[in-house]
Amino acid sequence: MKINSLIANNINKLDASIPVDHSLGIAGLSGSGKTTFCQTIGEESKKRLVSLLPKAEYQYLFSTIMETNFSAIKMEEMPLVLFLGKSSISSNPRSTIGTHTGVFKEIRERFAENHHLSPEVFSFNNALGWCPDCKGRGTTKNVECPKCKGRRYNPEVEQKRIELWNKPHSISDINNLSIEAIFSLSEELHISEAKQHILKNIINMNIGYLTLNRIMGTLSGGEITRLYLAEFMAASENTVIIIDEISVGLDHQTLLKILEQIKQLGYKNQIWLIDHSDTVLDTANAQLFFGPGSGKYGGKIVEESPRPKPVLWERNQAMPTEYYQFQDLYCRNIQMA
């Protein structure tokens, strides 16, 4: 991939030639331009893909994609490029993990088949099924809906149930189950082999604790990246996949497990890893450094890593004498009494 005179944020007329036959680790100080460089390439790839549509269609459907704030005079031999980072998070409050992956659609079809109704009846995004007070959001003015108690559905839909684990379950009961639980019920819920593959990949990415009902916009950057990776592992080929700071918030063993999954993804795709972690960067076949500094002092490709060398300190073996105290703390998967 050849790039000439790229201009974006603190990058000014940058020329680069990127190899296409091996993985790439991209490093540099914060604000050095590494993420801007990768986002620009991802947006340009998306723009070129959309521009293949008739102009009347892309201007209406993808107008924001065509409005970019960068300039690349020439990019040659560009494959499909997907950028995974914090900017990838959906802002649609109705988009959940279940709707995004398509797994919930198959569960709705299972209920529809069992009760001889339309699948739309079991959609919280449709007036046939949603709670009339919160319109299927589960909340009103950021407070749990008093009518449906956050379950999203009207009472008539809640009465439609199927037997799971020797106990009747409504559509909202299943929507609140974890990915791990849904995967264990794949046969009973008639989930297709393709969707089972995605669910299995999500579990392998150590985020099987997430529920189908989890709103996409509430996921952390690390969770959304791993969710997208799980989907790409099921379908992606011949694509450059750029992963931004996969190591953030992960313990060492979890990171190693996820890097092994990324390695498998790299058998059919080219992987670029933007990170500060040597553990992540060392998994790549080659490295690209941005610097020499940050902001106006960055935006260039340099030969050596500008990151400071780690400072080694002896570990303090003394036991702590004071502790923080929390009471009645509850939020999503955190519950302390």
HUQUI-V204304 format. One line per field, one symbol per residue. ss: DSSP state (H for helix, E for strand, L for the rest). phi: phi as a letter, one per 40 degrees, with the letter a starting at -180 (. if undefined). A space follows every 50 residues. Layout:
ss->???
phi->???
This chain:
ss->LEEEEEEELLEEEEEEELLLLLLEEEEELLLLLHHHHHHHHHHHHHHHHH LLLLHHHHHHHLHHHHLLLLEEEEEELLLEEEEELHHHLLLLLLLEHHHH HLHHHHHHHHHHHHHLLLHHHHLLLLLLLELLLLLLLLEELLEELLLLLL LLELHHHHLLEEEELLEEEEHHHHHLLEHHHHHHLLLLLLLLHHHHHHHH HHHHLLLLLLELLLEHHHLLHHHHHHHHHHHHHHHLLLEEEEEELLLLLL LHHHHHHHHHHHHHHLLLLEEEEELLLHHHHLLLLEEEEEELLLHHHLLE EELLLLLLLLLLLLLLLLLLLLLLLLLLEEELLEEEL
phi->.bbbfcbafccbfcbabbcbbacbbbbiccgchccddccccccccccccc cccddccccccbcccccbbbbbcabbfcccbbbbacccccbccccbcccc cgccccccccccccbfbcdccbbcbbccbccccbfgcgbbfgbdccccfg cgbcdcccccbbcbffacbcccccccccdcccccbdcccfcccccccccc cccccgbccccccccdccccdcccccccccccccacafbcbbbcfcccgb cccccccccccccccccbabbbbcabccdccccccabbbbicbbgccbgb cbcbccccccccbcccccccbbbcbbbfcaafcbabb
